[in-house]
Amino acid sequence: MFWGLLGDSLSAQDAFDAAIQAYRTALAVLMEGDGGAGCDECRRARASLHAAIASAHVGAGAHDEGIRAYEEALRLDPSPANFVCLGEIHEMQGRPKRARSLYRGALRRDPEHVGALNHLAGTYLWTDPKRVRRLAELALRKQPNDAEALTNRAQAYRAFGRVDEALSDLDRALEIDPNLIAARFNRGAIRYAKRDYRGSLADFDRCVELDPHLPAPYFNRAAVHDALGDRQAGIADL
């Protein structure tokens, strides 16, 4: 419908407050049309609009409002995708246990849901590489060319000291999605450890281009510049 499409257009332009109003208008029109009766198709449509409202709130930095809107979307449509989206916000807010619970909720409904497998793996990257590898391989059975799953498995391989296998997975991931920052950052770190400083620098440069606000690529790039003997460039990154 018109108001929903308008909301999508406004969200794409980062006009989040206006997008929320458009989505709410679409929701009101939808509710009026079905009289609040809530047929299955209407409930899913309402859930989709609540999810869109939640996404716009998150885009505007209003995470609590985003959580409430996604909770309403999940109440109307307990689909794996809504579990995952709500889990992502809790993870961003530093609540990994709540996020894991939601990702597992998605997997109870679809044990092969690749997004849930990848996000659940992501919550264990620094604590349980065996679990990360297992979840990544489950995702790869479903989608062998999923770049995020390949990146997760690569990080598990790094933890096990299996650097060549990690590098192979990261090369594959970046062939699939050249703009995946996690894959590029990890490949840059491995290249640095292998003293491929030029390759490492290219990866960290690309990370900075993709997201200039992330601090880690700057620190790592400074170390590469130092290894190349260009301390002035390294100091500029710090």
N, C-alpha and C positions, 0 to 999 in steps of 0.2 A: 504494500500500500504506500501511498505518497509520503505520509509522515515518517514511516520507517525508513524509506529510501533517503528522505531528507536528513534524517538522523545519521545515517551511514555516511552521507556526503559531508556533513558537518564534522563528524568524528575524524574523517580522513584529513580534514583541514585543521585539526586540533582545536576546533571550536566546541569544546566539550559541554559547557553549560547550555549552549543553544541546542546541541545534540540531545542532551537529556530531556529538554523540554519537548523536542520533536518526538522522541520515543514515548514520552508520557502521554502526549496527545494521541499517538498511534494506539497506545494501550487503552486509553479512554474510549476511542472509537471502536476498538475491538470488543471491549466489555459491553458497550452499548449495543453492538450488533448481535452478540449472542445472549444478551440479557443476563450475563453472569452465570449462565447455565453450566458452562465448562465442559463442552464436548472434548473428546481426546484431542482432536486437531486444534481446537481453540486453546486448550490448555498448553499445548506445545508452542503455539504462536505467542501466547502470553509469556511463557517461559523464555522464549527467544528474545522478546522485547525487554524483559527484566535483565537478561544476560547482557544485552546491548547497553542498557542503562548502567549496569555494574561496570562494564568495560570503560564506559565514558567517565564514570566516577574515578576509576583507577587512573585513567589518563590524566585527569585533573588533579591527581594526588590525594583524593578523598577516599582512602582505603577502607575506612569503617563503613562508609555508605556503600562502597562497592561490595563489601562482604554481605551487608544486609540484602542488597539487590540480588546477589548470586544465591543467597539462602532461599529467597523467594522463588528464583528460577528453579532451584533444585527441588523445592517442595512441589512445584507444579510438574516438573519433568526430571525424575531422578535418573538422568542419562549419565553415562560415564563422562561425557564431555563437560557437563556441569559440575560433577565432582572434581574433575581436574582443574577447571578454571577457578573454583573456590579454593582448592588446595594451593594453587599458585599464589593467590593473594596472601594466604596465611604464611606461606613460605617466605614471601617478600617481607612480611612483617616480623620475621624471626620466630615463627612458631612451627618448627619442623615436625613436632609430634602430631599436631593437629593436621598439618599438610599430609603427613604419611597416612593418617587415618582416612582422609578423604581419597587419596590415591588408591588405597586398598579398597575403599568403597566402590570406586570405579572398576577395579579388577574383579570384585565379587560379581558385578554385572556383566563384565566382559573380560575374562582372564587373558585375552590376547590384545587388549587395548594398548596400542603402542605408546600413545601419549602418557598414559598412566604408568606404564613400565619405565619409560624414560625419566619421568619426573620423580618417581619413587627412587630410582637409581641415583638421581641427582642429590637426594637428601642424604645419601650414604657415601658420597665421593671421598670424604676425608676420614671416614671411620671404619668402613667395611668394604674393602675392594673386592672381596670374594662375592659378596651380595651384589655389588655393582655389576661385576662380570656376568653373574647368573641372570640378572634382570635384563642386561643389555643383549645377551644371547637369546633370551625369550623374545625380545622385540625384533631381533634380526631374523628369527625364524619366520615371523609374520611379514616383515618388510626388510629383505636382505640389503636394500640400499638406503636405509634410514640413516641420515648423516648424524643425527644426535645420538642414536644407539651406538654407532661406530665410535663416536667421540667418547662416550661413556666407557666402552670396552677398552679403548686406548688408554684412558686414565687408569683403569684397573691394571692393565698390562704394565704401565709405568710403575705402579706401586709394587708389582711383582719383580721389577727389574728386567722385564721382557721388552726392551726398548725397541728392537727392530719390528716386533709385531705391533707395538703401539704406533710406530711411525707409519707402517703399512696401512693401519686402520685410519689414521689421520689423513694420509694422502687420499685414500678413497673418499673419506667424508668431504674433503675440500674439492674433489672432482664433482661431487654431487651438489654441494653448496659452498661456493668459494667465499661466501660472506659469513660463514659460521665462526663467530669470534672465538668460542671455546676451543674449536679444533685448531684454528690458526695460532692461538696463544700457546696451546700445548705443543704444537709442532715447532714453534719458535723456541720453546724451552728445551725440547729434545735436540734440536739443531745446535743450540748453544752448548749443550753438554757434550755434543759430538764435535765441537769446535768448527762447525760450519757457520761461521759468524755472519757471512754475507746472507746466507739463506735465513738465518735467525733474524737478522735485521729486517729483511723484507717482510717476514711474517709479523713482527712487532709493529713495523711501519703501517701495515695494512690494518692491524687491530686499532691503532690510533685513528686512522682515517675512518674506520667504521663507527667508532664510538670514542670521541675525544675526551669524554668525561671519565672513562675508566682509568684509575691510577696505575694498576699493575703493569700494563704494557710500557708505560713511561719508565718505571723503575727497571724493568728487564731490558728495555732498549738502552738505557744508560749503561748497564753492565756490558752490553754488546759493544757500544761505542768505546768503552774503556778497554775492552779486550782488543779492539782494532787500533788502539793507540790514539783515539780522538777524544781526549778528556773534556775538551770544551763542549763538544756536542753532548757528552754524557752529563756534564753539569747542567746544561740547559734543560735536560729532561727531568732533573730532580727538583 
